[in-house]
Amino acid sequence: MSQETPEVPEVPSVDAIHEGMQDAHMWLTDNSDLLIGYAVNIITAVLILFIGNIITKMVANSVSKMLEKRRMDKAVVDFVHALVRYLLFVIVLIAALGRLGVQTASVVAVIGAAGLAVGLALQGSLSNFAAGVLIVAFRPFKSGDYVEIGGVAGSVESIQIFQTVLTTPDNKMVVVPNGGVIGSPITNYSRHATRRVDHVIGVSYGADLKKTEQVIRQTLEADDRLLKDKGIQIGVLALADSSVNFVVRPWCRTEEYWDVYFDTLQAIKIALDENGIEIPFPQMDVHLNKVES
């Protein structure tokens, strides 16, 4: 069997290499201005992005500090900070693209068309963004307030662009979409400086009602945390099946509400026991009739 001789690649001659180098040099010489212009534009665009990002952060931080000096709520400050930063970064990005020779008008049109398409696809997100703006504008609550929104209760941690973050009393994080916040009733337990404590105390039908009221009132008046200037309302609320129900309504400072609630309830129970006033529990009488066969 004969073996085929492998083909040896043709080695370009020295003259061909020299001619190619001359052509490349001539092309670089003829287009040097164009290449330098492209390089300058690219470097300038990168610098615009880099420096613009730094300036964007500085401006957003300055706005935040200005709002903090005016004692604006932390949740509002965080919302405005994020909004300013994103808007400025879009402007910087458009400026960098314009430096590369991209028609900014076309970019704005493309961004607008893309925004419309994204907006139609993400209508819920845009409604959450609009709801976030309304929350910041009307301020139904602020950072740290204890609120109930759509059946969820907790302290307001932050108001973000699309959602509001709550922390529950047992330290759980709950994220509520801003659209759901605006679209549901909002109960703000921290808005006012004072709150009323509501108790319903049931005593037996054989109890002396006037003495019962006196014992409860004396017990509450001994608590210095209660706001005496707002008065203490005590009265018969209902003649229930197994008890006479008293409504007891003292006032306290909002931050002391739960301590006052638990302490006064316990103090009333102890005082009633010491004065022989019975707090009944539901009872049922069962009568058996014997049927003779």
N, C-alpha and C positions, 0 to 999 in steps of 0.2 A: 504494500500500500504506500502510495506516495503521500507525503505530508505537504500541506499547503504552506507556503511561506507567508507569514503575517505581513500585512501592509505596514510600511513604516510611514508615520505621518510626515507630511511635508513640512520642513522647518523653514519658516519665513526667512528670507534673506535679510542681511543687515540693511540693505537699501530700503526694503519694504518697511522694516521697523522704523527706520529713520524717517521715512515719508509719513508713516502713521503718527509719529510723535510731532512732526511738523504740523500735520492737519489738526491734531488735538490742541497744539499750542495756538494755532491761528484761530480755532473756534473759541478757545478761552479768551484770547485777546479781543476778538470781535464782540464777545458777549460778557465781557468782564463787568461792565456797568450794570447789565441786567442781573448777573449773579450777585453782585454786591448789594444791589437794591433788594433782591429777594432775601439775602442773609440779614440785611439791616431790618427789613420788615418783620422777619420771623423773630429776631432777637427783641425787637421793640414790642411785638405782641406778647412774647413771654414776659418781658419786663412789666408790661401793662397789667397782665394777669397777676404777677407776683406782687408788684407794688399796690395795685388796685385792691387785692385781697387784704393786704395789711391796712390800707386806708379804710376799707370797708369795716374791718373789725374795730379800728380806732373810732370811726364815726359812730358805729353802733354802741360801743362802750361809752362814748361821750354822751350820747342820748340817754343811755341808761343812768349814768351818774347824774345828769341834769334832772331826770325824773325822780331819782332817789332823793336829791336835795330838796325837791318840792314835796317830799313825803308821799309820793305816789305809792300805791300798793305794789308789793313785789310781783304779784301775778300779772299786773298790768305792765310793769317794767319788762318782765321776761317776754311778754307777747310783743310789745313794741320793738324790743331789741331784735328778736328773730325776724320780724317783718321788715325792719329797716335794712338789716344785713342782706336778706335775700333780694330785696329790690335793688340795692346798690350793686350787688354782685352781677345781676343781670345786665345792668348798665355797663359795668366793666367788661363783661364778656362781649357785648355788642361792640364796644370800642376796640377790643383786641381783634375781633373779626374784621372790623373796618380797616384796621391797619394792615391786615393781610390782603387787602384788595377786595374783600367781599362787600358787595353792596348792602349797606346797613338797611336801606329801605326794603330790600328783598328779605333780609334776615328778620326784620320786624314783621313783615307780612307772613313769613313762614312761621314765626313764633305765634303770631295771632291765629293763623289757621290751625297750628298744632294745639294751641290753647283751647280753641273752639272744639276740636275733636276730643281732646282730653277732658274738657269740661262736660261734653255730652256723655262721655264714658264714665266720668267720676262726678256725677251730679251730687251724690251724697257728700263727697269730700268738700266740694265747693260750698254746699249749704252749711257744712260744719265750719268752714272758714268764715263765711258771712255771719254765722251765729257767734263765732268767737269775737268778731269785731263788735257785734251788738253787746256781748257780755262786757267787753272792755269799756264800751261807750256808756252803758247804763249802770254798770257795776251793781248788780243785785247781791253780790257777795265779794269778799276780798280774801286774800291769802290768810289762812289761819282760821277763818270762820267755820263754825260747825253747821253744816247744812244738810238738808234732805232733798234729793233730786230724783224724781221718778222712782221712789221706793228705796233709794240707796242713800244712806246717811254716813257722813264722815267729815273730817276737816279738810278744807281746800288746801291742797299742796301747791298746785300751779295751774295757770290757765295757758294752755298751749294753742298753737294755730288751729288745730283740728279737734282737740279734746281737752277736757278738764280732768285733772288728776286729784282724787280724794284719798285720804288715809282714814280707815275705819278705826274705831276705838280699840279693836284687837289687833291693830297694826297690819291691816291688809291694804294693798293698793288697789283702788278701783278706778278704771279709766272710763269716763262717760263722754260720748261724742257731744260736741258743742250743740249740734242740732237737737239732740235729746234734751239738753239742758234748757234751751230756749222753748222747746215744745212741750215742756211738762211743768207742773207747779213747783215752785222753789220755796222751801221753808228754811229761813235763815234764823237759827237759834241764837246767833251771836250778835245780831245787828244792834239790839238795844242793850243798854247798860244794866237793866234789871229784868228779872223774870218772876212770874208767879208760880209758886209751888202748889200743886193741887193734890189734896188727899181726900179720900172717902173713907170715913171711919164708921163702922157699924157697931151699935150697942144693942143690948137686949131690950125688949119691950118693957121689962120691969124696971129699967134704970131710970134714975131721976135725970130728966133731960137738962134742967137748969144747972144741976151740979156737974153733969158731964161737960157742958159748954164751959163752965168755970174752970174745971180741971184742965181742959185742953188749952184754954186761953192762958192760964197761968204758966203752963208748961212752955208754950211758945214765947211768951214775953220774957222768959228767963234766958232765951237764946239771943246773944248780942249780934249775931249775924243777920237777923231778920230786920227789915226796914220798917221801923215802927211808924214812921211818918206816912207810909202808904196804908197802914191799918192791917188788921188781921180779920178776915171774914170767916165767921163760923155760923152755920145754920143747918137746920134739918133739910136734907135734900130729898129723901124719899122714905116712905113707910114700906119697906121691902118685905118679902115673904118671911124671913127669919130675923130681921133686925131693923132698927131705926137708923138710917144712914145720915151721918153728919158730913157736910162738906166743909173742909178746912183749907183756907187759901191765904197763906202768908206770902210776903215778897222778900226777895233776896237779890244780891248781885249775881249777874249772869255767870261769872266764873266760879261761883260757889254753889251753883244750883244743885248738883248731884250730892255733894256733901251735906247740904242742908236737907235735901229730900230724904236721904237715908237716916240722918241723925234725928230729925223731927219725928219721923214715923216710929222709930224705936222709942224715943222719949215719950210719945203719946201712949204707946202700948204699956210701958212701965208705969206711967202715972195712973192710967186707968186701973191697972191691976192693984196698985197700992191703995186706991180708993174703993176697991171692991166693985168696980163697974165692969160688968161682964161683956166681953166681945164674943157674941155667939157664933157658932158654926152651923151650917145647914143641917137640919134634922128632918127626919121623916117618921111619922107614926104609922105603923102597920097594924090593922085590926083584922083578926082572924075570926071568922064566923063558923061555928061548928054546925054542920048539916047532918041531921039525924036521918039515917037510912031506914 
